[in-house]
Amino acid sequence: PAAANVVGVILETWQLGVTTLYVLKRMVTLIAASFVFVGRIDVPFLSERADEIAGYQLDKFPFVFRKDMLLHEAHRHPYLDILGLIYMLKLRHKNDFGSPAGSCWRLLFVFALMPWLR
């Protein structure tokens, strides 16, 4: 257990140092980019190409963040969210929600769009 504690402290110290240096690097990079772009009027400072100097990207984190957001957005299923909401409203309002004809149409749409639910 003592060795594990020592290794844990070493790893946490390493991570704290790496994180601090990365934040300082990004801060210096962004300040340097703002000084370089201070007089440019052809490119907005917060545009996608604002951190490019001679074809080299100074800061790749915004692109990584955008990729991560698109990844999470691509794995959402709005149709299933709405369908779940309809079913929950049906459970909550019981007989006051929908009609038999509406339920038949809903089942037709579910079976037409998701045949694996049969």
PyMOL CGO cylinders between C-alpha atoms (Angstrom):
from pymol import cmd
from pymol.cgo import CYLINDER

trace = [
    CYLINDER, 0.00, 0.00, 0.00, 2.80, 2.46, 0.71, 0.3, 1, 1, 1, 1, 1, 1,
    CYLINDER, 2.80, 2.46, 0.71, 4.30, 1.99, -2.75, 0.3, 1, 1, 1, 1, 1, 1,
    CYLINDER, 4.30, 1.99, -2.75, 0.88, 2.50, -4.34, 0.3, 1, 1, 1, 1, 1, 1,
    CYLINDER, 0.88, 2.50, -4.34, 0.46, 5.75, -2.40, 0.3, 1, 1, 1, 1, 1, 1,
    CYLINDER, 0.46, 5.75, -2.40, 3.87, 6.97, -3.54, 0.3, 1, 1, 1, 1, 1, 1,
    CYLINDER, 3.87, 6.97, -3.54, 3.12, 6.08, -7.17, 0.3, 1, 1, 1, 1, 1, 1,
    CYLINDER, 3.12, 6.08, -7.17, -0.29, 7.80, -6.89, 0.3, 1, 1, 1, 1, 1, 1,
    CYLINDER, -0.29, 7.80, -6.89, 1.31, 11.00, -5.57, 0.3, 1, 1, 1, 1, 1, 1,
    CYLINDER, 1.31, 11.00, -5.57, 3.94, 10.89, -8.33, 0.3, 1, 1, 1, 1, 1, 1,
    CYLINDER, 3.94, 10.89, -8.33, 1.29, 10.42, -11.05, 0.3, 1, 1, 1, 1, 1, 1,
    CYLINDER, 1.29, 10.42, -11.05, -0.95, 13.18, -9.68, 0.3, 1, 1, 1, 1, 1, 1,
    CYLINDER, -0.95, 13.18, -9.68, 2.02, 15.54, -9.45, 0.3, 1, 1, 1, 1, 1, 1,
    CYLINDER, 2.02, 15.54, -9.45, 2.98, 14.70, -13.04, 0.3, 1, 1, 1, 1, 1, 1,
    CYLINDER, 2.98, 14.70, -13.04, -0.57, 15.32, -14.22, 0.3, 1, 1, 1, 1, 1, 1,
    CYLINDER, -0.57, 15.32, -14.22, -0.76, 18.64, -12.37, 0.3, 1, 1, 1, 1, 1, 1,
    CYLINDER, -0.76, 18.64, -12.37, 2.52, 19.77, -13.96, 0.3, 1, 1, 1, 1, 1, 1,
    CYLINDER, 2.52, 19.77, -13.96, 1.52, 18.69, -17.48, 0.3, 1, 1, 1, 1, 1, 1,
    CYLINDER, 1.52, 18.69, -17.48, -1.89, 20.35, -17.15, 0.3, 1, 1, 1, 1, 1, 1,
    CYLINDER, -1.89, 20.35, -17.15, -0.38, 23.59, -15.88, 0.3, 1, 1, 1, 1, 1, 1,
    CYLINDER, -0.38, 23.59, -15.88, 2.20, 23.67, -18.67, 0.3, 1, 1, 1, 1, 1, 1,
    CYLINDER, 2.20, 23.67, -18.67, -0.48, 22.96, -21.29, 0.3, 1, 1, 1, 1, 1, 1,
    CYLINDER, -0.48, 22.96, -21.29, -2.65, 25.80, -19.98, 0.3, 1, 1, 1, 1, 1, 1,
    CYLINDER, -2.65, 25.80, -19.98, 0.33, 28.17, -20.00, 0.3, 1, 1, 1, 1, 1, 1,
    CYLINDER, 0.33, 28.17, -20.00, 1.23, 27.09, -23.56, 0.3, 1, 1, 1, 1, 1, 1,
    CYLINDER, 1.23, 27.09, -23.56, -2.33, 27.74, -24.76, 0.3, 1, 1, 1, 1, 1, 1,
    CYLINDER, -2.33, 27.74, -24.76, -2.42, 31.09, -22.99, 0.3, 1, 1, 1, 1, 1, 1,
    CYLINDER, -2.42, 31.09, -22.99, 0.87, 32.23, -24.55, 0.3, 1, 1, 1, 1, 1, 1,
    CYLINDER, 0.87, 32.23, -24.55, -0.24, 30.92, -27.96, 0.3, 1, 1, 1, 1, 1, 1,
    CYLINDER, -0.24, 30.92, -27.96, -3.57, 32.75, -27.85, 0.3, 1, 1, 1, 1, 1, 1,
    CYLINDER, -3.57, 32.75, -27.85, -1.96, 35.98, -26.64, 0.3, 1, 1, 1, 1, 1, 1,
    CYLINDER, -1.96, 35.98, -26.64, 0.66, 35.72, -29.40, 0.3, 1, 1, 1, 1, 1, 1,
    CYLINDER, 0.66, 35.72, -29.40, -2.06, 35.07, -32.00, 0.3, 1, 1, 1, 1, 1, 1,
    CYLINDER, -2.06, 35.07, -32.00, -4.02, 38.08, -30.75, 0.3, 1, 1, 1, 1, 1, 1,
    CYLINDER, -4.02, 38.08, -30.75, -0.91, 40.27, -31.11, 0.3, 1, 1, 1, 1, 1, 1,
    CYLINDER, -0.91, 40.27, -31.11, -0.33, 38.96, -34.63, 0.3, 1, 1, 1, 1, 1, 1,
    CYLINDER, -0.33, 38.96, -34.63, -3.96, 39.53, -35.64, 0.3, 1, 1, 1, 1, 1, 1,
    CYLINDER, -3.96, 39.53, -35.64, -4.42, 42.85, -33.87, 0.3, 1, 1, 1, 1, 1, 1,
    CYLINDER, -4.42, 42.85, -33.87, -4.20, 44.90, -37.06, 0.3, 1, 1, 1, 1, 1, 1,
    CYLINDER, -4.20, 44.90, -37.06, -5.87, 42.53, -39.50, 0.3, 1, 1, 1, 1, 1, 1,
    CYLINDER, -5.87, 42.53, -39.50, -9.31, 43.48, -40.69, 0.3, 1, 1, 1, 1, 1, 1,
    CYLINDER, -9.31, 43.48, -40.69, -9.70, 40.77, -43.35, 0.3, 1, 1, 1, 1, 1, 1,
    CYLINDER, -9.70, 40.77, -43.35, -10.02, 37.89, -40.84, 0.3, 1, 1, 1, 1, 1, 1,
    CYLINDER, -10.02, 37.89, -40.84, -12.19, 38.12, -37.71, 0.3, 1, 1, 1, 1, 1, 1,
    CYLINDER, -12.19, 38.12, -37.71, -10.24, 37.24, -34.55, 0.3, 1, 1, 1, 1, 1, 1,
    CYLINDER, -10.24, 37.24, -34.55, -12.65, 34.46, -33.54, 0.3, 1, 1, 1, 1, 1, 1,
    CYLINDER, -12.65, 34.46, -33.54, -12.92, 32.88, -36.99, 0.3, 1, 1, 1, 1, 1, 1,
    CYLINDER, -12.92, 32.88, -36.99, -11.89, 29.32, -37.80, 0.3, 1, 1, 1, 1, 1, 1,
    CYLINDER, -11.89, 29.32, -37.80, -8.71, 30.46, -39.52, 0.3, 1, 1, 1, 1, 1, 1,
    CYLINDER, -8.71, 30.46, -39.52, -7.68, 33.03, -36.91, 0.3, 1, 1, 1, 1, 1, 1,
    CYLINDER, -7.68, 33.03, -36.91, -5.05, 30.72, -35.42, 0.3, 1, 1, 1, 1, 1, 1,
    CYLINDER, -5.05, 30.72, -35.42, -3.31, 29.87, -38.71, 0.3, 1, 1, 1, 1, 1, 1,
    CYLINDER, -3.31, 29.87, -38.71, 0.05, 31.41, -39.45, 0.3, 1, 1, 1, 1, 1, 1,
    CYLINDER, 0.05, 31.41, -39.45, 1.64, 30.31, -42.74, 0.3, 1, 1, 1, 1, 1, 1,
    CYLINDER, 1.64, 30.31, -42.74, -0.62, 27.24, -42.86, 0.3, 1, 1, 1, 1, 1, 1,
    CYLINDER, -0.62, 27.24, -42.86, 0.30, 26.08, -39.33, 0.3, 1, 1, 1, 1, 1, 1,
    CYLINDER, 0.30, 26.08, -39.33, -2.45, 25.85, -36.72, 0.3, 1, 1, 1, 1, 1, 1,
    CYLINDER, -2.45, 25.85, -36.72, -1.36, 27.32, -33.42, 0.3, 1, 1, 1, 1, 1, 1,
    CYLINDER, -1.36, 27.32, -33.42, -4.17, 25.87, -31.31, 0.3, 1, 1, 1, 1, 1, 1,
    CYLINDER, -4.17, 25.87, -31.31, -5.92, 22.61, -32.21, 0.3, 1, 1, 1, 1, 1, 1,
    CYLINDER, -5.92, 22.61, -32.21, -8.19, 22.44, -29.16, 0.3, 1, 1, 1, 1, 1, 1,
    CYLINDER, -8.19, 22.44, -29.16, -11.21, 24.21, -30.78, 0.3, 1, 1, 1, 1, 1, 1,
    CYLINDER, -11.21, 24.21, -30.78, -11.20, 21.62, -33.57, 0.3, 1, 1, 1, 1, 1, 1,
    CYLINDER, -11.20, 21.62, -33.57, -10.96, 18.76, -31.08, 0.3, 1, 1, 1, 1, 1, 1,
    CYLINDER, -10.96, 18.76, -31.08, -13.86, 20.30, -29.14, 0.3, 1, 1, 1, 1, 1, 1,
    CYLINDER, -13.86, 20.30, -29.14, -15.94, 20.63, -32.33, 0.3, 1, 1, 1, 1, 1, 1,
    CYLINDER, -15.94, 20.63, -32.33, -15.25, 16.99, -33.25, 0.3, 1, 1, 1, 1, 1, 1,
    CYLINDER, -15.25, 16.99, -33.25, -16.31, 15.88, -29.79, 0.3, 1, 1, 1, 1, 1, 1,
    CYLINDER, -16.31, 15.88, -29.79, -19.53, 17.91, -29.98, 0.3, 1, 1, 1, 1, 1, 1,
    CYLINDER, -19.53, 17.91, -29.98, -20.36, 16.46, -33.41, 0.3, 1, 1, 1, 1, 1, 1,
    CYLINDER, -20.36, 16.46, -33.41, -19.67, 12.97, -32.11, 0.3, 1, 1, 1, 1, 1, 1,
    CYLINDER, -19.67, 12.97, -32.11, -22.12, 13.42, -29.25, 0.3, 1, 1, 1, 1, 1, 1,
    CYLINDER, -22.12, 13.42, -29.25, -24.70, 15.08, -31.49, 0.3, 1, 1, 1, 1, 1, 1,
    CYLINDER, -24.70, 15.08, -31.49, -24.46, 12.27, -34.04, 0.3, 1, 1, 1, 1, 1, 1,
    CYLINDER, -24.46, 12.27, -34.04, -25.36, 9.73, -31.37, 0.3, 1, 1, 1, 1, 1, 1,
    CYLINDER, -25.36, 9.73, -31.37, -28.57, 11.46, -30.36, 0.3, 1, 1, 1, 1, 1, 1,
    CYLINDER, -28.57, 11.46, -30.36, -31.81, 10.05, -31.70, 0.3, 1, 1, 1, 1, 1, 1,
    CYLINDER, -31.81, 10.05, -31.70, -34.45, 12.80, -31.74, 0.3, 1, 1, 1, 1, 1, 1,
    CYLINDER, -34.45, 12.80, -31.74, -37.14, 10.48, -33.10, 0.3, 1, 1, 1, 1, 1, 1,
    CYLINDER, -37.14, 10.48, -33.10, -36.66, 8.09, -30.21, 0.3, 1, 1, 1, 1, 1, 1,
    CYLINDER, -36.66, 8.09, -30.21, -36.66, 11.01, -27.75, 0.3, 1, 1, 1, 1, 1, 1,
    CYLINDER, -36.66, 11.01, -27.75, -40.00, 12.26, -29.06, 0.3, 1, 1, 1, 1, 1, 1,
    CYLINDER, -40.00, 12.26, -29.06, -41.43, 8.73, -29.12, 0.3, 1, 1, 1, 1, 1, 1,
    CYLINDER, -41.43, 8.73, -29.12, -40.35, 8.23, -25.51, 0.3, 1, 1, 1, 1, 1, 1,
    CYLINDER, -40.35, 8.23, -25.51, -41.97, 11.56, -24.58, 0.3, 1, 1, 1, 1, 1, 1,
    CYLINDER, -41.97, 11.56, -24.58, -45.23, 10.45, -26.21, 0.3, 1, 1, 1, 1, 1, 1,
    CYLINDER, -45.23, 10.45, -26.21, -45.20, 7.16, -24.31, 0.3, 1, 1, 1, 1, 1, 1,
    CYLINDER, -45.20, 7.16, -24.31, -44.45, 8.92, -21.01, 0.3, 1, 1, 1, 1, 1, 1,
    CYLINDER, -44.45, 8.92, -21.01, -47.28, 11.41, -21.61, 0.3, 1, 1, 1, 1, 1, 1,
    CYLINDER, -47.28, 11.41, -21.61, -49.58, 8.46, -22.35, 0.3, 1, 1, 1, 1, 1, 1,
    CYLINDER, -49.58, 8.46, -22.35, -48.59, 6.89, -19.03, 0.3, 1, 1, 1, 1, 1, 1,
    CYLINDER, -48.59, 6.89, -19.03, -49.08, 10.16, -17.17, 0.3, 1, 1, 1, 1, 1, 1,
    CYLINDER, -49.08, 10.16, -17.17, -52.44, 11.21, -18.65, 0.3, 1, 1, 1, 1, 1, 1,
    CYLINDER, -52.44, 11.21, -18.65, -53.82, 7.69, -19.16, 0.3, 1, 1, 1, 1, 1, 1,
    CYLINDER, -53.82, 7.69, -19.16, -57.14, 7.85, -21.04, 0.3, 1, 1, 1, 1, 1, 1,
    CYLINDER, -57.14, 7.85, -21.04, -57.06, 11.63, -21.54, 0.3, 1, 1, 1, 1, 1, 1,
    CYLINDER, -57.06, 11.63, -21.54, -54.09, 11.42, -23.91, 0.3, 1, 1, 1, 1, 1, 1,
    CYLINDER, -54.09, 11.42, -23.91, -54.62, 10.46, -27.53, 0.3, 1, 1, 1, 1, 1, 1,
    CYLINDER, -54.62, 10.46, -27.53, -57.33, 8.35, -29.07, 0.3, 1, 1, 1, 1, 1, 1,
    CYLINDER, -57.33, 8.35, -29.07, -57.53, 4.81, -30.45, 0.3, 1, 1, 1, 1, 1, 1,
    CYLINDER, -57.53, 4.81, -30.45, -57.18, 6.17, -34.00, 0.3, 1, 1, 1, 1, 1, 1,
    CYLINDER, -57.18, 6.17, -34.00, -54.08, 8.15, -32.98, 0.3, 1, 1, 1, 1, 1, 1,
    CYLINDER, -54.08, 8.15, -32.98, -52.59, 5.07, -31.33, 0.3, 1, 1, 1, 1, 1, 1,
    CYLINDER, -52.59, 5.07, -31.33, -53.11, 3.08, -34.53, 0.3, 1, 1, 1, 1, 1, 1,
    CYLINDER, -53.11, 3.08, -34.53, -51.38, 5.75, -36.60, 0.3, 1, 1, 1, 1, 1, 1,
    CYLINDER, -51.38, 5.75, -36.60, -48.53, 5.88, -34.07, 0.3, 1, 1, 1, 1, 1, 1,
    CYLINDER, -48.53, 5.88, -34.07, -48.09, 2.11, -34.28, 0.3, 1, 1, 1, 1, 1, 1,
    CYLINDER, -48.09, 2.11, -34.28, -48.11, 2.27, -38.09, 0.3, 1, 1, 1, 1, 1, 1,
    CYLINDER, -48.11, 2.27, -38.09, -45.39, 4.90, -38.08, 0.3, 1, 1, 1, 1, 1, 1,
    CYLINDER, -45.39, 4.90, -38.08, -43.32, 3.00, -35.51, 0.3, 1, 1, 1, 1, 1, 1,
    CYLINDER, -43.32, 3.00, -35.51, -43.51, -0.24, -37.48, 0.3, 1, 1, 1, 1, 1, 1,
    CYLINDER, -43.51, -0.24, -37.48, -42.83, 1.54, -40.78, 0.3, 1, 1, 1, 1, 1, 1,
    CYLINDER, -42.83, 1.54, -40.78, -39.78, 3.46, -39.47, 0.3, 1, 1, 1, 1, 1, 1,
    CYLINDER, -39.78, 3.46, -39.47, -38.47, 0.77, -37.10, 0.3, 1, 1, 1, 1, 1, 1,
    CYLINDER, -38.47, 0.77, -37.10, -39.44, -2.67, -38.44, 0.3, 1, 1, 1, 1, 1, 1,
    CYLINDER, -39.44, -2.67, -38.44, -37.18, -4.42, -35.94, 0.3, 1, 1, 1, 1, 1, 1,
    CYLINDER, -37.18, -4.42, -35.94, -39.68, -3.57, -33.17, 0.3, 1, 1, 1, 1, 1, 1,
    CYLINDER, -39.68, -3.57, -33.17, -42.22, -6.12, -34.41, 0.3, 1, 1, 1, 1, 1, 1,
]
cmd.load_cgo(trace, "trace")
